[in-house]
């Protein structure tokens, strides 16, 4: 008989009291009493959020969240609660529309002219600070009236829980390296997929619904609220976006000039320690340097960069207390709305400039420079390395003592892969689901009613391999990654005359989302549909040879072609090749007209001249 123990039974057997993993072994905590505490109402206030009722120690369930929001909306005409879609478990994904307009439709908000901010929390449902901060802000903008002016200046679309399935997988043991809340949700959804790896492939209901909402509501600014993992430092809230070297340089310039300085001033005045989003080269030795990341389009802010939607990724510090993190997020969101209201005209100009760009070549992937080009001040926490009694190796201990040091700073701004910009891509009707996925992103896709024959470029793949997790994203090589077997291949262009049946799809690149189309269709792009495993069929060989036929054919080929015979003798100098009879015959087979000429031919073609 197989014995299966529950998590509670395992914890009991290990003598770990509830809350042990969440607090007892975490690094020392520095005291904090910022001015932002005044933003929270007392637990007995009639409009206290469920989190404030708990004195900022707990976060409410989905039902409790929706009940409080419904009560709030019933008291003010300025709020409307809708749904952008549903989760796999059947929960509606709520969105609150905060607007002074009576008509809160996308068309009415667009016609009004005031800027629109789209904010979502709980894409990783254990990192839920944004939900509770957003509820406080909605209350302050409406029934409490302390931030009524924000409602007069901008419209807010607030999704409190994007990953509803993960949110309801709630327990005290969701994130062992995070200080609160008392119970947290789970990182992934009901099918164990990470929504914040899905913006390119659009496989989860939550991200499909979010991208559809972006298409429908056309926000001016997009904010994704998280809590980070990793090293200890003084910052309690950090944020980032792809820089001016990447896909939306004018937008990045606006964020640098307007949003970031204003948010830093507001947070510092409220007693918080804001900082840039970074990743260490070496978690045990921060002095070796910090990395400013350029995100690919699978991530929220990388996707925003690719589609020219101003997108900001917020990462609160998991080792700071829950109340401090929630209040910091509350200050940040107010500051963002004020920056947007004050400078939305210049932001819209930046968006228009980026949407008009047609970079050629287009960078598909970024990497780090060989050496740092600048240094930054780091507000860190002192650490030391000690020998572990458990592993025998070194482990980092954080002392809690603040230190300030100047460290190398490396921006992921060096192109690692690029592609020239074709006039358009052609997709055969057999791969219609690829065209449909492009349309889900808002990319213009034409469908041609008649057959066409065109001179095009197509990629031939070699050195193909199925791989798991990407190197550089995490230190593991799983057999699968986000439910898919990813593909690595060397792609070589060839010119050919190709026939496209009636119903084939044409994707022009002279459109605002043309660069996004390239990132999804170029094989060397890390978020291409090829690398996500949508074209596995072309890697399968379906016709073969028999040795009793191929052997005499090979002898005849050698007799009729002295150059071929010489090349074969040269190939025999490789001992491994010489020792493998099947590989010898394979060598000849690949030079016959019987070889499948479409084997490893990527079926998406590049049109480089406008068709007649």
C-alpha positions as CSV (number, residue, x, y, z in Angstrom):
1,X,0.0,0.0,0.0
2,X,1.3,3.5,-0.9
3,X,1.1,6.0,1.9
4,X,0.4,9.6,0.9
5,X,0.8,12.3,3.5
6,X,-0.7,15.8,3.4
7,X,1.4,18.9,3.6
8,X,0.1,19.4,7.1
9,X,1.1,15.9,8.2
10,X,4.6,16.3,6.8
11,X,5.0,19.6,8.7
12,X,3.8,18.0,11.9
13,X,6.2,15.1,11.4
14,X,9.0,17.5,10.9
15,X,8.1,19.5,14.1
16,X,7.7,22.8,12.1
17,X,5.1,25.0,13.7
18,X,2.9,27.0,11.3
19,X,4.7,30.2,10.3
20,X,8.1,28.8,10.9
21,X,9.3,28.8,7.3
22,X,7.8,32.3,6.7
23,X,9.6,34.1,9.5
24,X,11.9,32.2,11.8
25,X,14.8,31.6,9.4
26,X,14.5,34.7,7.3
27,X,17.3,37.4,7.5
28,X,17.1,40.0,10.2
29,X,14.5,42.7,9.7
30,X,15.2,46.4,9.9
31,X,12.5,48.5,11.7
32,X,10.3,50.6,9.5
33,X,7.7,53.3,10.2
34,X,7.2,55.3,7.0
35,X,4.8,58.2,6.6
36,X,2.7,56.1,4.2
37,X,1.2,54.4,7.3
38,X,-1.2,57.4,7.3
39,X,-2.8,56.1,4.1
40,X,-4.2,53.1,5.9
41,X,-7.5,53.5,7.8
42,X,-8.2,51.9,11.2
43,X,-9.5,48.3,11.2
44,X,-12.9,49.5,12.5
45,X,-13.3,52.1,9.7
46,X,-16.5,51.4,7.7
47,X,-14.5,51.4,4.5
48,X,-11.4,49.5,5.7
49,X,-10.3,47.0,3.2
50,X,-10.1,43.3,4.4
51,X,-6.3,43.8,4.6
52,X,-6.7,46.9,6.8
53,X,-9.1,45.0,9.0
54,X,-6.3,42.5,9.6
55,X,-4.0,45.4,10.4
56,X,-2.1,44.8,7.1
57,X,-1.2,41.2,7.9
58,X,-3.6,39.2,5.7
59,X,-4.9,39.3,2.1
60,X,-8.5,38.4,1.4
61,X,-9.8,35.4,-0.7
62,X,-11.3,35.9,-4.1
63,X,-14.8,35.8,-2.6
64,X,-13.9,38.3,0.1
65,X,-12.2,40.6,-2.5
66,X,-15.2,40.5,-4.8
67,X,-17.7,41.1,-2.0
68,X,-15.8,44.2,-0.8
69,X,-15.4,45.6,-4.3
70,X,-19.1,45.0,-5.0
71,X,-20.0,46.9,-1.8
72,X,-17.7,49.7,-2.8
73,X,-19.1,50.0,-6.4
74,X,-22.6,50.0,-5.0
75,X,-21.8,53.2,-3.1
76,X,-20.4,55.2,-6.0
77,X,-21.2,55.8,-9.7
78,X,-17.5,56.1,-10.4
79,X,-16.8,52.4,-10.3
80,X,-18.0,49.6,-12.5
81,X,-17.0,45.9,-12.1
82,X,-16.8,43.7,-15.1
83,X,-14.8,40.6,-16.3
84,X,-12.2,40.3,-19.0
85,X,-12.7,36.5,-19.2
86,X,-12.5,33.4,-17.1
87,X,-9.9,31.1,-15.7
88,X,-9.6,27.4,-16.4
89,X,-11.4,26.7,-13.1
90,X,-14.3,28.8,-14.1
91,X,-13.7,31.9,-12.1
92,X,-14.4,35.3,-13.7
93,X,-11.3,37.5,-14.0
94,X,-12.5,40.8,-12.6
95,X,-11.6,44.3,-13.8
96,X,-12.7,47.4,-12.0
97,X,-13.2,50.5,-14.2
98,X,-12.7,53.7,-12.2
99,X,-13.9,56.7,-14.2
100,X,-15.9,59.9,-13.6
101,X,-17.7,59.2,-16.8
102,X,-21.2,57.8,-16.7
103,X,-20.5,55.7,-19.8
104,X,-17.6,53.6,-19.0
105,X,-17.3,51.7,-22.3
106,X,-14.0,51.6,-24.1
107,X,-15.4,53.9,-26.8
108,X,-16.4,56.5,-24.2
109,X,-13.1,56.5,-22.4
110,X,-11.2,56.8,-25.7
111,X,-13.4,59.7,-26.8
112,X,-13.0,61.5,-23.5
113,X,-9.3,62.1,-24.1
114,X,-8.1,61.6,-20.5
115,X,-5.4,59.0,-20.2
116,X,-6.1,55.4,-19.3
117,X,-3.9,53.3,-17.0
118,X,-4.2,49.5,-16.9
119,X,-2.9,47.9,-13.7
120,X,-3.0,44.2,-12.8
121,X,-2.0,42.3,-9.7
122,X,-1.7,38.7,-9.0
123,X,-0.3,37.4,-12.3
124,X,1.8,35.5,-9.7
125,X,-0.9,35.0,-7.1
126,X,1.5,34.6,-4.2
127,X,2.8,38.1,-4.9
128,X,-0.4,39.8,-4.1
129,X,0.6,43.2,-2.7
130,X,-0.9,45.1,-5.7
131,X,-4.4,43.8,-5.1
132,X,-4.6,45.2,-1.6
133,X,-2.9,48.5,-2.5
134,X,-5.2,48.9,-5.5
135,X,-8.3,48.4,-3.3
136,X,-7.1,51.1,-0.9
137,X,-6.6,53.5,-3.9
138,X,-10.0,52.8,-5.3
139,X,-11.6,53.6,-1.9
140,X,-9.5,56.8,-1.6
141,X,-10.5,57.9,-5.1
142,X,-14.2,57.3,-4.5
143,X,-16.1,57.0,-1.2
144,X,-13.4,58.4,1.0
145,X,-12.7,61.2,-1.4
146,X,-9.1,61.9,-0.3
147,X,-7.8,61.3,-3.9
148,X,-10.9,62.4,-5.8
149,X,-8.7,64.6,-8.0
150,X,-7.1,61.5,-9.6
151,X,-10.5,60.4,-10.8
152,X,-11.0,63.7,-12.5
153,X,-7.6,63.5,-14.3
154,X,-7.3,59.9,-15.5
155,X,-9.2,56.6,-16.0
156,X,-8.0,53.5,-14.1
157,X,-8.6,49.9,-15.2
158,X,-7.7,47.7,-12.3
159,X,-7.5,43.9,-12.4
160,X,-7.0,42.8,-8.8
161,X,-6.4,39.1,-9.4
162,X,-5.2,38.0,-12.9
163,X,-4.3,34.5,-11.9
164,X,-7.5,33.5,-10.1
165,X,-6.7,29.8,-10.1
166,X,-3.4,30.3,-8.4
167,X,-4.9,32.9,-6.0
168,X,-7.3,30.3,-4.7
169,X,-4.6,27.7,-4.2
170,X,-4.0,29.5,-0.9
171,X,-2.0,28.4,2.2
172,X,0.6,29.7,4.7
173,X,3.2,27.8,2.7
174,X,3.1,29.5,-0.7
175,X,6.4,31.5,-0.6
176,X,8.9,30.6,2.0
177,X,11.2,33.5,1.3
178,X,8.5,36.2,1.6
179,X,7.3,38.1,4.7
180,X,3.5,37.8,4.5
181,X,0.7,37.9,4.0
182,X,-0.5,35.2,6.4
183,X,-1.7,33.1,3.4
184,X,-0.6,33.3,-0.2
185,X,-1.7,32.0,-3.5
186,X,0.4,30.0,-6.0
187,X,2.7,31.2,-8.8
188,X,1.1,29.2,-11.6
189,X,-2.5,28.5,-12.7
190,X,-4.7,25.4,-12.6
191,X,-2.6,23.7,-15.4
192,X,0.7,24.7,-13.7
193,X,1.5,27.4,-16.3
194,X,3.2,30.7,-15.5
195,X,1.1,33.5,-16.9
196,X,4.1,35.8,-17.0
197,X,5.8,33.5,-19.5
198,X,2.8,33.5,-21.8
199,X,2.6,36.9,-23.5
200,X,4.1,35.7,-26.7
201,X,2.4,32.3,-27.1
202,X,-1.0,33.2,-25.6
203,X,-1.9,29.7,-24.2
204,X,-3.4,30.7,-20.9
205,X,-7.0,32.1,-20.6
206,X,-5.7,34.8,-18.3
207,X,-3.1,36.3,-20.7
208,X,-5.4,35.8,-23.7
209,X,-8.0,37.8,-21.9
210,X,-5.5,40.5,-20.8
211,X,-4.2,40.9,-24.4
212,X,-7.8,41.1,-25.7
213,X,-8.5,43.8,-23.0
214,X,-5.4,45.7,-24.2
215,X,-6.7,45.6,-27.7
216,X,-10.1,46.7,-26.7
217,X,-9.3,49.4,-24.2
218,X,-6.1,50.8,-25.7
219,X,-4.5,52.0,-22.4
220,X,-1.8,54.6,-22.3
221,X,0.2,52.8,-19.6
222,X,0.4,49.3,-18.3
223,X,1.7,48.3,-14.8
224,X,2.3,44.7,-13.7
225,X,2.7,44.3,-9.9
226,X,4.9,41.6,-8.4
227,X,7.1,40.7,-5.4
228,X,10.6,39.6,-6.2
229,X,12.8,36.8,-5.0
230,X,16.5,36.7,-4.4
231,X,19.1,38.8,-2.5
232,X,18.6,41.1,0.5
233,X,19.0,44.9,0.0
234,X,17.6,48.1,1.4
235,X,15.1,48.8,-1.4
236,X,11.5,47.9,-0.5
237,X,10.1,48.6,-4.0
238,X,11.8,48.4,-7.4
239,X,10.6,48.7,-11.0
240,X,11.9,48.5,-14.5
241,X,11.2,48.5,-18.2
242,X,13.1,47.8,-21.3
243,X,15.6,50.7,-22.0
244,X,16.0,53.0,-24.9
245,X,18.2,50.5,-26.8
246,X,15.2,48.1,-27.2
247,X,12.0,48.1,-29.1
248,X,10.4,51.4,-27.9
249,X,13.1,54.0,-27.3
250,X,10.8,57.0,-27.2
251,X,8.6,55.4,-24.6
252,X,11.6,54.4,-22.5
253,X,12.8,58.0,-22.6
254,X,9.4,59.2,-21.3
255,X,9.5,56.7,-18.5
256,X,13.0,57.7,-17.6
257,X,12.1,61.4,-17.7
258,X,8.7,61.5,-16.1
259,X,7.5,58.3,-14.3
260,X,10.6,57.2,-12.5
261,X,11.8,60.5,-11.0
262,X,8.2,61.3,-9.8
263,X,7.7,57.9,-8.3
264,X,11.1,58.1,-6.6
265,X,10.3,61.5,-5.0
266,X,6.8,60.3,-3.8
267,X,8.1,57.1,-2.3
268,X,11.1,58.7,-0.5
269,X,8.8,61.3,0.9
270,X,6.5,58.5,2.2
271,X,9.4,56.8,3.9
272,X,10.2,54.1,1.4
273,X,13.4,53.1,-0.4
274,X,12.8,52.9,-4.1
275,X,15.3,51.5,-6.5
276,X,15.9,50.2,-10.0
277,X,15.0,46.6,-11.1
278,X,18.2,44.6,-11.3
279,X,19.6,41.1,-11.1
280,X,23.0,40.3,-9.6
281,X,25.8,38.6,-11.6
282,X,26.6,36.7,-8.4
283,X,24.1,36.6,-5.5
284,X,26.9,35.9,-3.0
285,X,29.1,38.8,-4.3
286,X,27.0,41.8,-5.3
287,X,30.1,43.9,-5.7
288,X,30.9,41.9,-8.9
289,X,28.1,43.7,-10.7
290,X,24.4,44.1,-11.4
291,X,22.4,43.4,-14.5
292,X,19.7,45.6,-16.1
293,X,17.6,43.1,-17.9
294,X,16.1,43.5,-21.4
295,X,13.0,41.3,-21.3
296,X,11.8,39.3,-24.3
297,X,8.1,39.4,-25.2
298,X,7.1,36.4,-23.2
299,X,7.2,38.7,-20.1
300,X,4.7,41.5,-19.5
301,X,7.0,44.5,-19.9
302,X,9.0,42.9,-22.7
303,X,5.7,42.3,-24.5
304,X,4.7,46.0,-23.9
305,X,8.1,47.1,-25.3
306,X,7.5,44.9,-28.4
307,X,4.0,46.3,-29.1
308,X,4.9,49.9,-28.1
309,X,2.7,49.9,-25.0
310,X,4.4,51.7,-22.1
311,X,4.8,48.9,-19.6
312,X,6.3,48.9,-16.1
313,X,7.2,45.8,-14.0
314,X,7.1,46.5,-10.3
315,X,9.0,44.1,-8.0
316,X,8.5,44.7,-4.3
317,X,11.2,43.2,-2.0
318,X,10.0,39.8,-0.6
319,X,12.0,40.2,2.6
320,X,10.3,43.4,3.5
321,X,7.1,43.1,5.6
322,X,3.8,42.8,3.9
323,X,2.4,46.1,5.3
324,X,5.5,48.0,4.1
325,X,5.2,46.5,0.6
326,X,1.4,47.2,0.3
327,X,1.8,50.8,1.4
328,X,4.8,51.3,-1.0
329,X,2.7,50.0,-3.9
330,X,-0.2,52.3,-2.9
331,X,2.2,55.3,-3.1
332,X,3.6,54.1,-6.4
333,X,0.2,53.7,-8.0
334,X,-0.9,57.2,-7.0
335,X,2.3,58.6,-8.3
336,X,2.0,56.8,-11.6
337,X,-1.6,58.2,-12.1
338,X,-0.3,61.7,-11.4
339,X,2.6,61.4,-13.8
340,X,0.2,60.0,-16.5
341,X,-2.3,62.8,-16.0
342,X,0.3,65.5,-16.1
343,X,2.3,64.3,-19.1
344,X,0.1,62.0,-21.1
345,X,0.3,64.2,-24.2
346,X,4.0,63.8,-24.5
347,X,3.6,60.0,-23.7
348,X,1.2,59.7,-26.6
349,X,3.7,61.4,-28.8
350,X,6.4,59.0,-27.7
351,X,4.0,56.0,-28.4
352,X,3.2,57.4,-31.9
353,X,6.9,57.8,-32.7
354,X,7.7,54.2,-31.6
355,X,4.7,52.8,-33.5
356,X,6.0,54.5,-36.7
357,X,9.5,52.9,-36.4
358,X,10.4,50.1,-38.8
359,X,13.9,49.1,-37.6
360,X,15.9,47.1,-40.2
361,X,17.6,45.0,-39.1
362,X,15.6,44.2,-36.0
363,X,17.3,42.9,-32.9
364,X,15.7,39.6,-31.9
365,X,17.7,38.8,-28.8
366,X,19.9,40.7,-26.4
367,X,23.0,39.9,-24.3
368,X,25.4,41.6,-21.9
369,X,28.5,43.6,-22.9
370,X,31.9,42.0,-22.2
371,X,32.6,44.6,-19.5
372,X,30.6,47.1,-17.5
373,X,30.2,50.5,-19.1
374,X,29.1,52.3,-15.9
375,X,28.7,52.0,-12.2
376,X,25.7,52.5,-9.9
377,X,25.3,53.2,-6.2
378,X,23.8,50.1,-4.5
379,X,21.9,50.4,-1.2
380,X,22.7,46.9,0.0
381,X,22.7,44.7,3.0
382,X,25.9,43.2,4.4
383,X,26.4,39.5,3.8
384,X,28.8,36.8,4.7
385,X,29.5,33.3,3.5
386,X,29.5,30.5,6.0
387,X,30.0,26.7,5.7
388,X,26.7,24.9,5.7
389,X,26.3,22.0,8.2
390,X,23.8,20.5,5.8
391,X,25.6,20.7,2.4
392,X,29.2,21.2,3.4
393,X,29.3,24.1,0.9
394,X,29.1,27.8,1.3
395,X,25.8,29.6,2.0
396,X,25.1,33.3,2.1
397,X,23.9,34.9,5.4
398,X,22.5,38.4,5.4
399,X,23.3,40.3,8.6
400,X,20.6,43.0,8.3
401,X,23.3,45.8,8.5
402,X,22.8,48.4,5.7
403,X,25.8,49.2,3.5
404,X,26.3,51.5,0.5
405,X,28.7,50.6,-2.2
406,X,29.4,51.5,-5.9
407,X,29.2,48.5,-8.1
408,X,29.6,47.7,-11.9
409,X,26.4,48.0,-13.9
410,X,25.8,46.0,-17.1
411,X,22.8,46.7,-19.3
412,X,21.6,43.8,-21.5
413,X,22.0,46.0,-24.6
414,X,24.2,44.1,-27.0
415,X,22.4,42.4,-30.0
416,X,22.8,38.6,-29.9
417,X,20.6,37.8,-32.9
418,X,19.0,40.0,-35.5
419,X,17.1,39.7,-38.8
420,X,16.6,41.9,-41.8
421,X,13.0,43.2,-42.2
422,X,11.1,41.4,-45.0
423,X,8.2,43.1,-46.8
424,X,5.9,40.4,-45.4
425,X,5.7,36.8,-44.2
426,X,3.6,34.1,-46.0
427,X,2.0,31.3,-44.0
428,X,0.4,28.3,-45.7
429,X,-3.2,27.5,-44.8
430,X,-2.0,24.2,-43.2
431,X,-0.5,26.4,-40.4
432,X,-3.6,28.6,-40.0
433,X,-3.4,28.4,-36.2
434,X,-0.2,30.5,-36.4
435,X,-2.1,33.2,-38.3
436,X,-4.9,33.1,-35.8
437,X,-2.5,33.5,-32.9
438,X,-0.9,36.5,-34.6
439,X,-4.4,38.1,-35.0
440,X,-5.0,37.6,-31.3
441,X,-2.1,39.9,-30.7
442,X,-3.7,42.6,-32.9
443,X,-1.3,42.0,-35.8
444,X,-2.8,42.6,-39.2
445,X,-3.0,39.3,-41.2
446,X,-4.3,39.2,-44.8
447,X,-5.8,36.0,-46.3
448,X,-5.4,35.6,-50.0
449,X,-8.3,34.0,-51.9
450,X,-6.2,32.8,-54.9
451,X,-3.1,30.7,-55.2
452,X,0.2,32.5,-55.6
453,X,3.7,31.5,-56.7
454,X,6.4,33.8,-55.4
455,X,10.1,34.1,-55.2
456,X,10.8,34.1,-51.4
457,X,13.3,33.4,-48.7
458,X,12.8,30.4,-46.5
459,X,14.8,29.0,-43.6
460,X,16.3,25.5,-43.6
461,X,17.0,24.1,-40.1
462,X,19.9,22.1,-39.0
463,X,21.4,21.0,-35.7
464,X,18.0,20.8,-34.3
465,X,17.4,19.9,-30.7
466,X,14.5,19.8,-28.2
467,X,15.4,21.6,-25.0
468,X,13.8,22.7,-21.8
469,X,14.3,25.9,-19.8
470,X,16.3,28.7,-21.4
471,X,19.9,29.1,-20.2
472,X,20.2,32.4,-18.5
473,X,16.6,32.6,-17.4
474,X,17.1,29.9,-14.6
475,X,19.6,27.4,-13.6
476,X,17.8,24.3,-14.6
477,X,17.3,22.2,-17.8
478,X,13.9,20.7,-17.5
479,X,12.6,18.4,-20.1
480,X,9.7,20.8,-20.6
481,X,9.2,24.5,-20.0
482,X,5.8,26.0,-19.6
483,X,4.2,22.9,-21.0
484,X,6.2,22.9,-24.2
485,X,9.3,21.3,-25.6
486,X,11.4,24.2,-26.9
487,X,13.4,24.0,-30.1
488,X,16.9,25.0,-30.8
489,X,18.1,25.1,-34.4
490,X,20.5,26.7,-36.8
491,X,18.5,28.5,-39.4
492,X,19.9,29.2,-42.9
493,X,18.1,31.2,-45.5
494,X,17.6,29.9,-49.1
495,X,16.0,31.5,-52.1
496,X,13.3,29.5,-53.7
497,X,10.2,29.6,-55.8
498,X,7.3,28.7,-53.6
499,X,3.7,28.0,-54.3
500,X,1.1,29.1,-51.8
501,X,-2.4,27.6,-52.0
502,X,-5.6,29.7,-52.0
503,X,-6.3,30.7,-48.4
504,X,-2.6,31.4,-47.5
505,X,-1.9,34.2,-45.1
506,X,0.2,37.2,-45.6
507,X,1.6,39.3,-42.7
508,X,3.0,42.7,-43.8
509,X,5.7,44.1,-41.6
510,X,4.9,47.8,-42.5
511,X,2.4,48.0,-39.6
512,X,2.7,49.3,-36.0
513,X,3.0,45.7,-34.7
514,X,5.3,44.6,-37.5
515,X,8.3,44.2,-35.2
516,X,6.2,42.0,-32.9
517,X,5.3,39.8,-35.9
518,X,9.0,39.4,-36.6
519,X,9.7,38.5,-33.0
520,X,7.1,35.8,-33.2
521,X,8.1,34.4,-36.7
522,X,11.8,34.7,-37.0
523,X,13.5,31.4,-35.9
524,X,16.4,33.1,-34.1
525,X,14.0,35.0,-31.8
526,X,13.8,33.3,-28.3
527,X,10.0,33.8,-28.3
528,X,9.4,32.7,-31.9
529,X,6.6,30.2,-32.4
530,X,9.3,27.9,-33.8
531,X,11.3,28.0,-30.6
532,X,8.2,27.5,-28.5
533,X,7.7,24.2,-30.4
534,X,4.8,25.0,-32.7
535,X,6.5,23.5,-35.7
536,X,7.7,20.2,-34.4
537,X,6.1,18.3,-37.3
538,X,8.8,19.7,-39.7
539,X,11.5,18.1,-37.6
540,X,10.1,14.6,-38.3
541,X,11.4,12.6,-41.2
542,X,8.7,10.5,-42.9
543,X,10.4,8.8,-45.9
544,X,13.5,6.5,-45.6
545,X,15.6,4.1,-47.7
546,X,16.4,0.4,-47.5
547,X,20.1,-0.6,-47.5
548,X,19.6,-3.2,-50.2
549,X,18.6,-0.4,-52.6
550,X,20.8,2.4,-51.3
551,X,24.0,0.4,-51.4
552,X,24.0,-0.3,-55.2
553,X,22.7,3.3,-55.8
554,X,25.7,4.6,-53.9
555,X,28.1,2.5,-55.9
556,X,26.6,3.8,-59.1
557,X,26.8,7.4,-57.8
558,X,30.5,7.0,-57.1
559,X,31.2,5.5,-60.4
560,X,29.5,8.3,-62.3
561,X,30.8,11.2,-60.2
562,X,34.6,11.2,-59.4
563,X,34.2,14.4,-57.3
564,X,31.5,12.8,-55.2
565,X,33.7,9.7,-54.7
566,X,36.6,11.9,-53.5
567,X,34.4,13.7,-51.1
568,X,33.2,10.3,-49.7
569,X,36.7,9.1,-49.2
570,X,37.5,12.4,-47.4
571,X,34.5,11.9,-45.1
572,X,35.8,8.4,-44.2
573,X,38.7,10.1,-42.4
574,X,36.3,10.7,-39.5
575,X,36.5,7.4,-37.5
576,X,33.0,7.7,-36.1
577,X,31.6,8.2,-39.6
578,X,33.7,5.3,-41.0
579,X,32.5,3.0,-38.3
580,X,28.8,3.6,-38.9
581,X,27.4,1.8,-42.0
582,X,24.0,3.5,-41.8
583,X,25.6,7.0,-41.7
584,X,27.7,6.1,-44.8
585,X,24.5,5.3,-46.8
586,X,22.8,8.3,-45.3
587,X,25.6,10.5,-46.7
588,X,24.7,9.3,-50.2
589,X,20.9,9.4,-49.7
590,X,21.0,13.1,-48.7
591,X,22.5,13.7,-52.2
592,X,19.7,12.0,-54.1
593,X,16.4,13.4,-55.4
594,X,14.6,10.9,-53.1
595,X,15.4,12.9,-50.0
596,X,12.4,14.9,-48.7
597,X,13.3,18.4,-49.9
598,X,10.9,19.9,-47.3
599,X,12.5,18.1,-44.4
600,X,13.4,20.8,-41.8
601,X,12.1,23.5,-44.1
602,X,10.5,26.2,-42.0
603,X,7.1,26.8,-43.7
604,X,6.9,30.5,-43.0
605,X,8.3,32.4,-46.0
606,X,9.9,35.8,-46.2
607,X,8.7,38.1,-49.0
608,X,11.5,40.5,-49.8
609,X,9.9,42.1,-52.9
610,X,6.3,43.3,-53.2
611,X,4.3,40.7,-55.2
612,X,2.9,41.8,-58.5
